[in-house]
């Protein structure tokens, strides 16, 4: 039962009704995320392909010259890691297409947490 309260303000009477909110427990049956992924399809994501890693001192980096080769932790022809927003999602191989590098995906590493929640 909701009761109205009368508040006096500058000789005028104002009718004030209390607000009723639904409790969070009432909404447990509804999913927080929709089952339709289409709302996420246009979100921009950062994709990074990692060819390999190495560790060098600042002195070694400053001594680098043009045409110098930096040795990486992976062998030539070994698969590269593909990251989306810093999360490893796949492995692939480097390909060349019209003087540009690309990556052919060879293995999907894991389903992202977002997909797990939606599926």
C-alpha positions as CSV (number, residue, x, y, z in Angstrom):
1,X,0.0,0.0,0.0
2,X,1.4,3.4,-1.0
3,X,0.4,6.4,0.9
4,X,0.6,10.0,-0.3
5,X,2.3,12.6,1.7
6,X,1.5,16.3,1.7
7,X,4.4,18.7,1.9
8,X,4.0,22.4,2.5
9,X,6.1,24.6,0.4
10,X,5.7,28.4,0.2
11,X,2.0,28.4,0.9
12,X,1.4,25.7,-1.8
13,X,0.6,22.1,-1.1
14,X,2.6,19.5,-3.1
15,X,1.5,15.9,-3.2
16,X,4.5,13.6,-2.9
17,X,4.3,9.8,-3.5
18,X,7.1,7.5,-2.4
19,X,8.9,5.6,-5.2
20,X,8.8,1.9,-5.4
21,X,11.7,0.1,-7.0
22,X,11.9,-3.5,-8.1
23,X,14.4,-5.6,-6.2
24,X,17.3,-7.1,-8.1
25,X,16.3,-10.5,-7.0
26,X,13.1,-10.2,-9.1
27,X,15.2,-10.1,-12.3
28,X,17.3,-13.2,-11.8
29,X,15.5,-15.1,-14.5
30,X,16.5,-12.6,-17.1
31,X,19.9,-12.9,-18.7
32,X,22.3,-9.9,-18.4
33,X,23.6,-10.4,-21.9
34,X,21.4,-11.0,-24.9
35,X,21.7,-14.2,-26.9
36,X,22.2,-12.1,-30.1
37,X,25.8,-11.3,-30.8
38,X,24.9,-8.9,-33.6
39,X,25.1,-5.9,-31.2
40,X,28.8,-6.6,-30.7
41,X,29.8,-7.1,-34.4
42,X,30.7,-3.5,-35.1
43,X,32.9,-2.9,-31.9
44,X,36.5,-2.1,-32.9
45,X,39.1,-4.5,-31.6
46,X,42.9,-4.4,-31.5
47,X,44.5,-7.3,-33.3
48,X,48.2,-8.1,-32.8
49,X,50.3,-10.8,-34.4
50,X,53.4,-11.7,-32.5
51,X,56.2,-13.1,-34.6
52,X,58.5,-13.7,-31.6
53,X,60.1,-12.0,-28.7
54,X,63.6,-11.1,-27.5
55,X,65.1,-9.3,-24.6
56,X,67.8,-6.6,-25.1
57,X,69.5,-4.1,-22.8
58,X,69.0,-0.4,-23.5
59,X,72.7,-0.2,-24.6
60,X,72.1,-3.0,-27.2
61,X,69.0,-1.3,-28.5
62,X,70.8,2.1,-28.9
63,X,73.7,0.4,-30.7
64,X,71.4,-1.0,-33.4
65,X,72.1,0.0,-37.0
66,X,70.2,-0.1,-40.3
67,X,70.0,-3.6,-41.8
68,X,70.9,-5.2,-38.5
69,X,69.0,-8.4,-37.7
70,X,67.4,-9.0,-34.3
71,X,67.1,-12.6,-33.3
72,X,63.6,-13.6,-32.1
73,X,62.5,-16.5,-29.8
74,X,60.8,-18.4,-32.7
75,X,62.2,-20.3,-35.6
76,X,61.5,-19.3,-39.2
77,X,58.3,-21.0,-40.4
78,X,57.0,-21.5,-36.9
79,X,53.4,-20.5,-36.2
80,X,52.7,-16.9,-35.0
81,X,50.4,-16.0,-32.1
82,X,47.3,-13.9,-32.8
83,X,45.9,-11.7,-30.0
84,X,42.6,-9.7,-29.8
85,X,42.7,-7.1,-27.1
86,X,45.8,-8.8,-25.5
87,X,44.1,-12.2,-25.3
88,X,45.6,-15.1,-27.3
89,X,42.8,-16.4,-29.5
90,X,44.5,-18.2,-32.4
91,X,47.7,-19.3,-34.1
92,X,48.5,-18.8,-37.7
93,X,51.2,-18.6,-40.4
94,X,52.6,-15.6,-42.2
95,X,51.6,-15.1,-45.9
96,X,52.5,-12.5,-48.4
97,X,49.8,-10.9,-50.5
98,X,50.7,-8.2,-53.1
99,X,53.8,-7.0,-51.2
100,X,51.9,-7.0,-47.9
101,X,52.1,-9.4,-45.0
102,X,49.0,-11.2,-43.8
103,X,48.3,-14.1,-41.4
104,X,46.4,-17.3,-42.3
105,X,44.6,-18.7,-39.2
106,X,45.5,-22.3,-38.6
107,X,44.2,-23.0,-35.1
108,X,41.7,-21.3,-32.8
109,X,43.1,-21.4,-29.3
110,X,40.0,-20.7,-27.2
111,X,36.6,-19.2,-27.2
112,X,36.5,-15.8,-25.5
113,X,34.7,-15.2,-22.2
114,X,32.1,-13.0,-24.0
115,X,31.2,-15.9,-26.3
116,X,31.0,-18.3,-23.4
117,X,28.5,-16.0,-21.6
118,X,26.4,-15.6,-24.7
119,X,26.4,-19.2,-25.9
